[in-house]
């Protein structure tokens, strides 16, 4: 098999095995880590933008979906 196809299947399998919470946390952690690359005086504010836990995010998302159905 072509290496590209094997890598694509591996990526698909790895992604499928992740939960929504794991994906959310990984993205959030990456964004918080990116805050380290901006000037120090702005880092605390940057990190504060990503303080929302997955539970809070999921609750807010459900509220938005409920509002849209009304």
PDB file of N, CA, C and O in Angstrom:
ATOM      1  N   UNK A   1       0.832  -1.201   0.000  1.00  0.00           N
ATOM      2  CA  UNK A   1       0.000   0.000   0.000  1.00  0.00           C
ATOM      3  C   UNK A   1       0.869   1.255   0.000  1.00  0.00           C
ATOM      4  O   UNK A   1       1.994   1.267   0.498  1.00  0.00           O
ATOM      5  N   UNK A   2       0.322   2.265  -0.556  1.00  0.00           N
ATOM      6  CA  UNK A   2       0.988   3.557  -0.594  1.00  0.00           C
ATOM      7  C   UNK A   2       1.105   4.114   0.834  1.00  0.00           C
ATOM      8  O   UNK A   2       0.164   4.000   1.619  1.00  0.00           O
ATOM      9  N   UNK A   3       2.236   4.705   1.165  1.00  0.00           N
ATOM     10  CA  UNK A   3       2.436   5.271   2.504  1.00  0.00           C
ATOM     11  C   UNK A   3       1.395   6.330   2.843  1.00  0.00           C
ATOM     12  O   UNK A   3       0.952   6.416   3.988  1.00  0.00           O
ATOM     13  N   UNK A   4       1.007   7.124   1.875  1.00  0.00           N
ATOM     14  CA  UNK A   4       0.006   8.169   2.100  1.00  0.00           C
ATOM     15  C   UNK A   4      -1.320   7.562   2.534  1.00  0.00           C
ATOM     16  O   UNK A   4      -1.985   8.086   3.428  1.00  0.00           O
ATOM     17  N   UNK A   5      -1.701   6.469   1.907  1.00  0.00           N
ATOM     18  CA  UNK A   5      -2.958   5.807   2.262  1.00  0.00           C
ATOM     19  C   UNK A   5      -2.873   5.233   3.671  1.00  0.00           C
ATOM     20  O   UNK A   5      -3.821   5.341   4.448  1.00  0.00           O
ATOM     21  N   UNK A   6      -1.743   4.626   3.996  1.00  0.00           N
ATOM     22  CA  UNK A   6      -1.550   4.065   5.336  1.00  0.00           C
ATOM     23  C   UNK A   6      -1.625   5.168   6.382  1.00  0.00           C
ATOM     24  O   UNK A   6      -2.280   5.006   7.412  1.00  0.00           O
ATOM     25  N   UNK A   7      -0.955   6.293   6.122  1.00  0.00           N
ATOM     26  CA  UNK A   7      -0.998   7.419   7.059  1.00  0.00           C
ATOM     27  C   UNK A   7      -2.407   7.980   7.191  1.00  0.00           C
ATOM     28  O   UNK A   7      -2.825   8.356   8.285  1.00  0.00           O
ATOM     29  N   UNK A   8      -3.136   8.037   6.091  1.00  0.00           N
ATOM     30  CA  UNK A   8      -4.510   8.538   6.132  1.00  0.00           C
ATOM     31  C   UNK A   8      -5.383   7.640   6.996  1.00  0.00           C
ATOM     32  O   UNK A   8      -6.175   8.129   7.802  1.00  0.00           O
ATOM     33  N   UNK A   9      -5.243   6.325   6.831  1.00  0.00           N
ATOM     34  CA  UNK A   9      -6.009   5.398   7.658  1.00  0.00           C
ATOM     35  C   UNK A   9      -5.624   5.500   9.129  1.00  0.00           C
ATOM     36  O   UNK A   9      -6.483   5.432  10.008  1.00  0.00           O
ATOM     37  N   UNK A  10      -4.339   5.662   9.391  1.00  0.00           N
ATOM     38  CA  UNK A  10      -3.874   5.794  10.774  1.00  0.00           C
ATOM     39  C   UNK A  10      -4.441   7.061  11.406  1.00  0.00           C
ATOM     40  O   UNK A  10      -4.877   7.047  12.557  1.00  0.00           O
ATOM     41  N   UNK A  11      -4.433   8.146  10.653  1.00  0.00           N
ATOM     42  CA  UNK A  11      -4.980   9.400  11.151  1.00  0.00           C
ATOM     43  C   UNK A  11      -6.479   9.282  11.389  1.00  0.00           C
ATOM     44  O   UNK A  11      -6.988   9.747  12.409  1.00  0.00           O
ATOM     45  N   UNK A  12      -7.180   8.667  10.459  1.00  0.00           N
ATOM     46  CA  UNK A  12      -8.619   8.465  10.614  1.00  0.00           C
ATOM     47  C   UNK A  12      -8.923   7.630  11.845  1.00  0.00           C
ATOM     48  O   UNK A  12      -9.832   7.958  12.607  1.00  0.00           O
ATOM     49  N   UNK A  13      -8.178   6.561  12.049  1.00  0.00           N
ATOM     50  CA  UNK A  13      -8.377   5.697  13.210  1.00  0.00           C
ATOM     51  C   UNK A  13      -8.098   6.453  14.501  1.00  0.00           C
ATOM     52  O   UNK A  13      -8.866   6.359  15.459  1.00  0.00           O
ATOM     53  N   UNK A  14      -6.998   7.203  14.528  1.00  0.00           N
ATOM     54  CA  UNK A  14      -6.635   7.955  15.727  1.00  0.00           C
ATOM     55  C   UNK A  14      -7.680   9.010  16.049  1.00  0.00           C
ATOM     56  O   UNK A  14      -8.026   9.205  17.214  1.00  0.00           O
ATOM     57  N   UNK A  15      -8.182   9.685  15.038  1.00  0.00           N
ATOM     58  CA  UNK A  15      -9.191  10.716  15.247  1.00  0.00           C
ATOM     59  C   UNK A  15     -10.502  10.105  15.704  1.00  0.00           C
ATOM     60  O   UNK A  15     -11.174  10.660  16.573  1.00  0.00           O
ATOM     61  N   UNK A  16     -10.869   8.983  15.140  1.00  0.00           N
ATOM     62  CA  UNK A  16     -12.126   8.333  15.498  1.00  0.00           C
ATOM     63  C   UNK A  16     -12.111   7.858  16.938  1.00  0.00           C
ATOM     64  O   UNK A  16     -13.163   7.783  17.573  1.00  0.00           O
ATOM     65  N   UNK A  17     -10.947   7.539  17.461  1.00  0.00           N
ATOM     66  CA  UNK A  17     -10.879   7.030  18.821  1.00  0.00           C
ATOM     67  C   UNK A  17     -10.873   8.152  19.858  1.00  0.00           C
ATOM     68  O   UNK A  17     -10.988   7.875  21.052  1.00  0.00           O
ATOM     69  N   UNK A  18     -10.744   9.394  19.439  1.00  0.00           N
ATOM     70  CA  UNK A  18     -10.764  10.527  20.356  1.00  0.00           C
ATOM     71  C   UNK A  18     -12.203  10.918  20.669  1.00  0.00           C
ATOM     72  O   UNK A  18     -13.082  10.854  19.810  1.00  0.00           O
ATOM     73  N   UNK A  19     -12.421  11.318  21.898  1.00  0.00           N
ATOM     74  CA  UNK A  19     -13.731  11.825  22.252  1.00  0.00           C
ATOM     75  C   UNK A  19     -13.779  13.324  21.958  1.00  0.00           C
ATOM     76  O   UNK A  19     -12.746  13.965  21.763  1.00  0.00           O
ATOM     77  N   UNK A  20     -14.962  13.855  21.931  1.00  0.00           N
ATOM     78  CA  UNK A  20     -15.117  15.304  21.725  1.00  0.00           C
ATOM     79  C   UNK A  20     -14.382  16.079  22.805  1.00  0.00           C
ATOM     80  O   UNK A  20     -13.776  17.116  22.537  1.00  0.00           O
ATOM     81  N   UNK A  21     -14.441  15.572  24.021  1.00  0.00           N
ATOM     82  CA  UNK A  21     -13.768  16.254  25.124  1.00  0.00           C
ATOM     83  C   UNK A  21     -12.256  16.256  24.927  1.00  0.00           C
ATOM     84  O   UNK A  21     -11.604  17.266  25.192  1.00  0.00           O
ATOM     85  N   UNK A  22     -11.693  15.155  24.471  1.00  0.00           N
ATOM     86  CA  UNK A  22     -10.256  15.093  24.238  1.00  0.00           C
ATOM     87  C   UNK A  22      -9.841  16.057  23.133  1.00  0.00           C
ATOM     88  O   UNK A  22      -8.812  16.725  23.240  1.00  0.00           O
ATOM     89  N   UNK A  23     -10.629  16.128  22.089  1.00  0.00           N
ATOM     90  CA  UNK A  23     -10.325  17.048  20.987  1.00  0.00           C
ATOM     91  C   UNK A  23     -10.415  18.487  21.467  1.00  0.00           C
ATOM     92  O   UNK A  23      -9.536  19.298  21.178  1.00  0.00           O
ATOM     93  N   UNK A  24     -11.492  18.811  22.211  1.00  0.00           N
ATOM     94  CA  UNK A  24     -11.666  20.165  22.747  1.00  0.00           C
ATOM     95  C   UNK A  24     -10.462  20.536  23.613  1.00  0.00           C
ATOM     96  O   UNK A  24      -9.886  21.612  23.454  1.00  0.00           O
ATOM     97  N   UNK A  25     -10.087  19.643  24.526  1.00  0.00           N
ATOM     98  CA  UNK A  25      -8.974  19.934  25.432  1.00  0.00           C
ATOM     99  C   UNK A  25      -7.652  20.072  24.694  1.00  0.00           C
ATOM    100  O   UNK A  25      -6.833  20.916  25.057  1.00  0.00           O
ATOM    101  N   UNK A  26      -7.428  19.270  23.677  1.00  0.00           N
ATOM    102  CA  UNK A  26      -6.187  19.364  22.903  1.00  0.00           C
ATOM    103  C   UNK A  26      -6.099  20.707  22.179  1.00  0.00           C
ATOM    104  O   UNK A  26      -5.046  21.344  22.165  1.00  0.00           O
ATOM    105  N   UNK A  27      -7.199  21.126  21.585  1.00  0.00           N
ATOM    106  CA  UNK A  27      -7.217  22.420  20.892  1.00  0.00           C
ATOM    107  C   UNK A  27      -7.011  23.548  21.886  1.00  0.00           C
ATOM    108  O   UNK A  27      -6.235  24.473  21.641  1.00  0.00           O
ATOM    109  N   UNK A  28      -7.714  23.466  23.019  1.00  0.00           N
ATOM    110  CA  UNK A  28      -7.585  24.502  24.048  1.00  0.00           C
ATOM    111  C   UNK A  28      -6.146  24.564  24.563  1.00  0.00           C
ATOM    112  O   UNK A  28      -5.589  25.650  24.721  1.00  0.00           O
ATOM    113  N   UNK A  29      -5.551  23.409  24.822  1.00  0.00           N
ATOM    114  CA  UNK A  29      -4.170  23.384  25.319  1.00  0.00           C
ATOM    115  C   UNK A  29      -3.200  23.975  24.298  1.00  0.00           C
ATOM    116  O   UNK A  29      -2.263  24.682  24.670  1.00  0.00           O
ATOM    117  N   UNK A  30      -3.417  23.692  23.022  1.00  0.00           N
ATOM    118  CA  UNK A  30      -2.561  24.260  21.979  1.00  0.00           C
ATOM    119  C   UNK A  30      -2.691  25.774  21.927  1.00  0.00           C
ATOM    120  O   UNK A  30      -1.699  26.484  21.765  1.00  0.00           O
ATOM    121  N   UNK A  31      -3.900  26.257  22.062  1.00  0.00           N
ATOM    122  CA  UNK A  31      -4.097  27.718  22.031  1.00  0.00           C
ATOM    123  C   UNK A  31      -3.469  28.378  23.248  1.00  0.00           C
ATOM    124  O   UNK A  31      -2.891  29.459  23.139  1.00  0.00           O
ATOM    125  N   UNK A  32      -3.579  27.736  24.408  1.00  0.00           N
ATOM    126  CA  UNK A  32      -2.943  28.283  25.610  1.00  0.00           C
ATOM    127  C   UNK A  32      -1.431  28.291  25.424  1.00  0.00           C
ATOM    128  O   UNK A  32      -0.763  29.250  25.810  1.00  0.00           O
ATOM    129  N   UNK A  33      -0.897  27.243  24.843  1.00  0.00           N
ATOM    130  CA  UNK A  33       0.541  27.178  24.588  1.00  0.00           C
ATOM    131  C   UNK A  33       0.974  28.286  23.617  1.00  0.00           C
ATOM    132  O   UNK A  33       2.055  28.858  23.762  1.00  0.00           O
ATOM    133  N   UNK A  34       0.125  28.583  22.630  1.00  0.00           N
ATOM    134  CA  UNK A  34       0.425  29.658  21.691  1.00  0.00           C
ATOM    135  C   UNK A  34       0.515  31.009  22.388  1.00  0.00           C
ATOM    136  O   UNK A  34       1.194  31.912  21.900  1.00  0.00           O
ATOM    137  N   UNK A  35      -0.161  31.157  23.521  1.00  0.00           N
ATOM    138  CA  UNK A  35      -0.107  32.416  24.273  1.00  0.00           C
ATOM    139  C   UNK A  35       1.310  32.721  24.740  1.00  0.00           C
ATOM    140  O   UNK A  35       1.643  33.877  25.000  1.00  0.00           O
ATOM    141  N   UNK A  36       2.141  31.696  24.848  1.00  0.00           N
ATOM    142  CA  UNK A  36       3.524  31.890  25.279  1.00  0.00           C
ATOM    143  C   UNK A  36       4.351  32.617  24.216  1.00  0.00           C
ATOM    144  O   UNK A  36       5.451  33.089  24.503  1.00  0.00           O
ATOM    145  N   UNK A  37       3.831  32.708  23.006  1.00  0.00           N
ATOM    146  CA  UNK A  37       4.579  33.317  21.903  1.00  0.00           C
ATOM    147  C   UNK A  37       4.266  34.788  21.704  1.00  0.00           C
ATOM    148  O   UNK A  37       4.770  35.398  20.762  1.00  0.00           O
ATOM    149  N   UNK A  38       3.454  35.367  22.560  1.00  0.00           N
ATOM    150  CA  UNK A  38       3.131  36.788  22.446  1.00  0.00           C
ATOM    151  C   UNK A  38       3.819  37.534  23.586  1.00  0.00           C
ATOM    152  O   UNK A  38       4.326  36.903  24.514  1.00  0.00           O
ATOM    153  N   UNK A  39       3.846  38.843  23.535  1.00  0.00           N
ATOM    154  CA  UNK A  39       4.517  39.607  24.600  1.00  0.00           C
ATOM    155  C   UNK A  39       3.969  39.251  25.987  1.00  0.00           C
ATOM    156  O   UNK A  39       2.767  39.051  26.165  1.00  0.00           O
ATOM    157  N   UNK A  40       4.874  39.178  26.954  1.00  0.00           N
ATOM    158  CA  UNK A  40       4.537  38.756  28.318  1.00  0.00           C
ATOM    159  C   UNK A  40       3.352  39.530  28.911  1.00  0.00           C
ATOM    160  O   UNK A  40       2.486  38.911  29.529  1.00  0.00           O
ATOM    161  N   UNK A  41       3.279  40.856  28.749  1.00  0.00           N
ATOM    162  CA  UNK A  41       2.143  41.571  29.350  1.00  0.00           C
ATOM    163  C   UNK A  41       0.776  41.111  28.827  1.00  0.00           C
ATOM    164  O   UNK A  41      -0.236  41.319  29.497  1.00  0.00           O
ATOM    165  N   UNK A  42       0.732  40.501  27.659  1.00  0.00           N
ATOM    166  CA  UNK A  42      -0.535  40.072  27.070  1.00  0.00           C
ATOM    167  C   UNK A  42      -0.840  38.590  27.321  1.00  0.00           C
ATOM    168  O   UNK A  42      -1.939  38.131  27.009  1.00  0.00           O
ATOM    169  N   UNK A  43       0.103  37.845  27.872  1.00  0.00           N
ATOM    170  CA  UNK A  43      -0.067  36.406  28.021  1.00  0.00           C
ATOM    171  C   UNK A  43      -1.193  36.018  28.966  1.00  0.00           C
ATOM    172  O   UNK A  43      -1.951  35.097  28.664  1.00  0.00           O
ATOM    173  N   UNK A  44      -1.323  36.694  30.102  1.00  0.00           N
ATOM    174  CA  UNK A  44      -2.401  36.358  31.042  1.00  0.00           C
ATOM    175  C   UNK A  44      -3.771  36.544  30.403  1.00  0.00           C
ATOM    176  O   UNK A  44      -4.659  35.706  30.557  1.00  0.00           O
ATOM    177  N   UNK A  45      -3.931  37.644  29.690  1.00  0.00           N
ATOM    178  CA  UNK A  45      -5.216  37.882  29.020  1.00  0.00           C
ATOM    179  C   UNK A  45      -5.475  36.800  27.975  1.00  0.00           C
ATOM    180  O   UNK A  45      -6.588  36.286  27.869  1.00  0.00           O
ATOM    181  N   UNK A  46      -4.454  36.460  27.215  1.00  0.00           N
ATOM    182  CA  UNK A  46      -4.582  35.428  26.187  1.00  0.00           C
ATOM    183  C   UNK A  46      -5.030  34.112  26.817  1.00  0.00           C
ATOM    184  O   UNK A  46      -5.976  33.488  26.336  1.00  0.00           O
ATOM    185  N   UNK A  47      -4.359  33.685  27.889  1.00  0.00           N
ATOM    186  CA  UNK A  47      -4.729  32.428  28.552  1.00  0.00           C
ATOM    187  C   UNK A  47      -6.141  32.480  29.116  1.00  0.00           C
ATOM    188  O   UNK A  47      -6.840  31.467  29.131  1.00  0.00           O
ATOM    189  N   UNK A  48      -6.565  33.648  29.577  1.00  0.00           N
ATOM    190  CA  UNK A  48      -7.906  33.769  30.153  1.00  0.00           C
ATOM    191  C   UNK A  48      -9.002  33.539  29.108  1.00  0.00           C
ATOM    192  O   UNK A  48     -10.132  33.202  29.459  1.00  0.00           O
ATOM    193  N   UNK A  49      -8.674  33.719  27.840  1.00  0.00           N
ATOM    194  CA  UNK A  49      -9.655  33.500  26.772  1.00  0.00           C
ATOM    195  C   UNK A  49      -9.998  32.027  26.614  1.00  0.00           C
ATOM    196  O   UNK A  49     -11.011  31.685  26.003  1.00  0.00           O
ATOM    197  N   UNK A  50      -9.158  31.152  27.163  1.00  0.00           N
ATOM    198  CA  UNK A  50      -9.335  29.712  26.982  1.00  0.00           C
ATOM    199  C   UNK A  50      -9.556  28.983  28.303  1.00  0.00           C
ATOM    200  O   UNK A  50      -9.183  27.817  28.431  1.00  0.00           O
ATOM    201  N   UNK A  51     -10.153  29.648  29.281  1.00  0.00           N
ATOM    202  CA  UNK A  51     -10.394  29.045  30.588  1.00  0.00           C
ATOM    203  C   UNK A  51     -11.655  28.184  30.636  1.00  0.00           C
ATOM    204  O   UNK A  51     -11.876  27.475  31.618  1.00  0.00           O
ATOM    205  N   UNK A  52     -12.464  28.232  29.618  1.00  0.00           N
ATOM    206  CA  UNK A  52     -13.724  27.498  29.620  1.00  0.00           C
ATOM    207  C   UNK A  52     -13.455  25.995  29.592  1.00  0.00           C
ATOM    208  O   UNK A  52     -12.765  25.492  28.705  1.00  0.00           O
ATOM    209  N   UNK A  53     -14.011  25.288  30.575  1.00  0.00           N
ATOM    210  CA  UNK A  53     -13.854  23.837  30.620  1.00  0.00           C
ATOM    211  C   UNK A  53     -14.749  23.196  29.563  1.00  0.00           C
ATOM    212  O   UNK A  53     -15.646  23.838  29.017  1.00  0.00           O
ATOM    213  N   UNK A  54     -14.493  21.939  29.290  1.00  0.00           N
ATOM    214  CA  UNK A  54     -15.322  21.230  28.317  1.00  0.00           C
ATOM    215  C   UNK A  54     -16.769  21.158  28.806  1.00  0.00           C
ATOM    216  O   UNK A  54     -17.699  21.279  28.009  1.00  0.00           O
ATOM    217  N   UNK A  55     -16.959  20.964  30.091  1.00  0.00           N
ATOM    218  CA  UNK A  55     -18.312  20.884  30.643  1.00  0.00           C
ATOM    219  C   UNK A  55     -19.077  22.187  30.407  1.00  0.00           C
ATOM    220  O   UNK A  55     -20.245  22.166  30.021  1.00  0.00           O
ATOM    221  N   UNK A  56     -18.413  23.318  30.641  1.00  0.00           N
ATOM    222  CA  UNK A  56     -19.052  24.614  30.390  1.00  0.00           C
ATOM    223  C   UNK A  56     -19.349  24.791  28.906  1.00  0.00           C
ATOM    224  O   UNK A  56     -20.427  25.252  28.529  1.00  0.00           O
ATOM    225  N   UNK A  57     -18.396  24.425  28.077  1.00  0.00           N
ATOM    226  CA  UNK A  57     -18.572  24.511  26.619  1.00  0.00           C
ATOM    227  C   UNK A  57     -19.762  23.662  26.175  1.00  0.00           C
ATOM    228  O   UNK A  57     -20.603  24.132  25.409  1.00  0.00           O
ATOM    229  N   UNK A  58     -19.839  22.427  26.644  1.00  0.00           N
ATOM    230  CA  UNK A  58     -20.922  21.520  26.251  1.00  0.00           C
ATOM    231  C   UNK A  58     -22.272  22.058  26.712  1.00  0.00           C
ATOM    232  O   UNK A  58     -23.255  21.986  25.976  1.00  0.00           O
ATOM    233  N   UNK A  59     -22.321  22.594  27.921  1.00  0.00           N
ATOM    234  CA  UNK A  59     -23.567  23.166  28.447  1.00  0.00           C
ATOM    235  C   UNK A  59     -24.000  24.365  27.601  1.00  0.00           C
ATOM    236  O   UNK A  59     -25.172  24.475  27.241  1.00  0.00           O
ATOM    237  N   UNK A  60     -23.070  25.258  27.284  1.00  0.00           N
ATOM    238  CA  UNK A  60     -23.387  26.428  26.459  1.00  0.00           C
ATOM    239  C   UNK A  60     -23.856  26.007  25.064  1.00  0.00           C
ATOM    240  O   UNK A  60     -24.779  26.600  24.506  1.00  0.00           O
ATOM    241  N   UNK A  61     -23.214  24.985  24.513  1.00  0.00           N
ATOM    242  CA  UNK A  61     -23.597  24.494  23.199  1.00  0.00           C
ATOM    243  C   UNK A  61     -25.018  23.933  23.211  1.00  0.00           C
ATOM    244  O   UNK A  61     -25.792  24.184  22.288  1.00  0.00           O
ATOM    245  N   UNK A  62     -25.360  23.183  24.240  1.00  0.00           N
ATOM    246  CA  UNK A  62     -26.719  22.642  24.356  1.00  0.00           C
ATOM    247  C   UNK A  62     -27.752  23.759  24.494  1.00  0.00           C
ATOM    248  O   UNK A  62     -28.838  23.674  23.921  1.00  0.00           O
ATOM    249  N   UNK A  63     -27.422  24.794  25.246  1.00  0.00           N
ATOM    250  CA  UNK A  63     -28.333  25.938  25.391  1.00  0.00           C
ATOM    251  C   UNK A  63     -28.555  26.620  24.047  1.00  0.00           C
ATOM    252  O   UNK A  63     -29.684  26.977  23.711  1.00  0.00           O
ATOM    253  N   UNK A  64     -27.493  26.801  23.285  1.00  0.00           N
ATOM    254  CA  UNK A  64     -27.626  27.420  21.962  1.00  0.00           C
ATOM    255  C   UNK A  64     -28.479  26.563  21.033  1.00  0.00           C
ATOM    256  O   UNK A  64     -29.318  27.083  20.298  1.00  0.00           O
ATOM    257  N   UNK A  65     -28.266  25.262  21.065  1.00  0.00           N
ATOM    258  CA  UNK A  65     -29.072  24.371  20.218  1.00  0.00           C
ATOM    259  C   UNK A  65     -30.543  24.414  20.616  1.00  0.00           C
ATOM    260  O   UNK A  65     -31.419  24.383  19.751  1.00  0.00           O
ATOM    261  N   UNK A  66     -30.821  24.485  21.904  1.00  0.00           N
ATOM    262  CA  UNK A  66     -32.199  24.561  22.381  1.00  0.00           C
ATOM    263  C   UNK A  66     -32.849  25.869  21.932  1.00  0.00           C
ATOM    264  O   UNK A  66     -34.017  25.885  21.544  1.00  0.00           O
ATOM    265  N   UNK A  67     -32.091  26.963  21.987  1.00  0.00           N
ATOM    266  CA  UNK A  67     -32.620  28.252  21.539  1.00  0.00           C
ATOM    267  C   UNK A  67     -32.928  28.234  20.047  1.00  0.00           C
ATOM    268  O   UNK A  67     -33.925  28.813  19.615  1.00  0.00           O
ATOM    269  N   UNK A  68     -32.098  27.585  19.267  1.00  0.00           N
ATOM    270  CA  UNK A  68     -32.293  27.531  17.824  1.00  0.00           C
ATOM    271  C   UNK A  68     -33.528  26.712  17.458  1.00  0.00           C
ATOM    272  O   UNK A  68     -34.146  26.961  16.423  1.00  0.00           O
ATOM    273  N   UNK A  69     -33.893  25.751  18.281  1.00  0.00           N
ATOM    274  CA  UNK A  69     -35.041  24.907  17.997  1.00  0.00           C
ATOM    275  C   UNK A  69     -36.356  25.597  18.315  1.00  0.00           C
ATOM    276  O   UNK A  69     -37.416  25.157  17.869  1.00  0.00           O
ATOM    277  N   UNK A  70     -36.292  26.664  19.074  1.00  0.00           N
ATOM    278  CA  UNK A  70     -37.519  27.371  19.461  1.00  0.00           C
ATOM    279  C   UNK A  70     -38.020  28.259  18.365  1.00  0.00           C
ATOM    280  O   UNK A  70     -39.042  28.925  18.529  1.00  0.00           O
TER     281      UNK A  70
END
